[in-house]
Amino acid sequence: MYPENKLIFDFLNITDYHEKGFTGKGIIISVYDRNFIPEDVVDYERFRDQVKPMPLVSNSLRRWSEDGNDHGVVVLDVIRQIAPDATVYFMGDGQFSTFMGRAERVKSDIMTISQGLQAYAEQASKESKAILLASAGNDGIHGQVLTPAREKEWVAVGAGRLRNNGTVERASYSTVGEGLEILSLSGVTVKGATGEKRVFMGTSCSSPVAAAMLALYMQAKKMDREEARAFLHENAYDMYEEGRDHKTGYGLFKLPEEIPELEEVIEVSGSEKQFTDIDHHWANESIQRQALKGRIEGFPDGSFRPDEPITRAQLAVILDRLDNA
């Protein structure tokens, strides 16, 4: 977290969760945004350990958009500050339907998009099991909630503004409409492609803020899409009318003050790495933890073959080990 964000993080209870050890560890967030940028332009070390290219999408972390726009960089920086240990997959090129398919392949818990799309893969969203959050748009009272945010599978996230005196208001640019579900705060300080700080405004900021906050809470309590949607609604605070309204949805989303307990996690160090073929697999850490507990084993050649089918005999051995654990 940059010091400039302390007021926002305190207000949203992010700071309290950080102090209790919440970092988003074990949660997978997939981000669809404008192209990321190459190592020689961006301060790439900020993202090296957290951000991964979407599988089978070539060079998606190192493509430079023609206009030099670093929108994807600042979106990722928002997530990195709030949920620094979440695993983030990024796709900055290719069809949206391809992104949805790849995001399912890596077992995403949360997907977020901070732009509107002309071409929208509705069927892919219906089939997704992840929690889907998208920017509502920045057209104020004169626009309508963007696609895909206005589709029922997605949570449309508008933007609120935190004043220096601690009061909150809807950002005047935040699009209003019947599809709007929650507000999250914008105005987060980020580092752009050159490493210079700036304030990131718009619903492009508020959507990844909400996604990363959700990742913090899900570190303790995993939720499916409908459970997460209910959680967002229950923890959205009325700003104007009681209940849902077209200006703020259900209200401003804040993490609950009652912080859940984190389960003890067995850390896996590089020296304890068990297998040769799981470094970039979405289940890497879970596989290693279970191997350290003696519940699963690999093959004589040092591989685990994580995507191969399991036989009835192998399943019987695993179940027997669990019974005797």
Secondary structure, DSSP 8 states (H G I E B T S, - for coil): --GGGHHHHHHTTHHHHHHTT---TT-EEEEE-S----TTTS-GGGTTTTEEE-TT-TTTTS---TT---HHHHHHHHHHHHSTTSEEEEE-SS-HHHHHHHHHHTT-SEEEE-S--SS--HHHHHH--SEEEEE--S-GGGS---TTTTSTTSEEEEEEEE-TTS-EEE-TTS--STTEEEEEE--EEEE-TTS-EEEE-SHHHHHHHHHHHHHHHHTTS---HHHHHHHHHHTEE-SSSSS-BTTTBT-EE---SS-----------GGG---SS-TT-TTHHHHHHHHHTTS----TTS---TTS---HHHHHHHHHHHHT-
